[in-house]
Amino acid sequence: MELSNRIGDPRLGIYVCVNDRYPIDETSPRTGARWIETLEENFDASLKRSDDIIDHVMSLAEEQET
């Protein structure tokens, strides 16, 4: 998490990046196919988790305002 330069004034927002890691046996001849399968299996849950993290951070900011 860091101040956001995308908004113009970095004091007005934050940038959140969530990086999930999925280990793959890169010696397998099916490495490319396995990467696609892994992304298909995990993408929705990963996106949901990142949304939950952002919602939690925003709720902490809202608590500070009250």
Secondary structure as GFF3:
##gff-version 3
##sequence-region A 1 66
A	DSSP	beta_strand	2	3	.	.	.	ID=ss1
A	DSSP	three_ten_helix	10	12	.	.	.	ID=ss2
A	DSSP	beta_strand	14	15	.	.	.	ID=ss3
A	DSSP	alpha_helix	31	65	.	.	.	ID=ss4
###
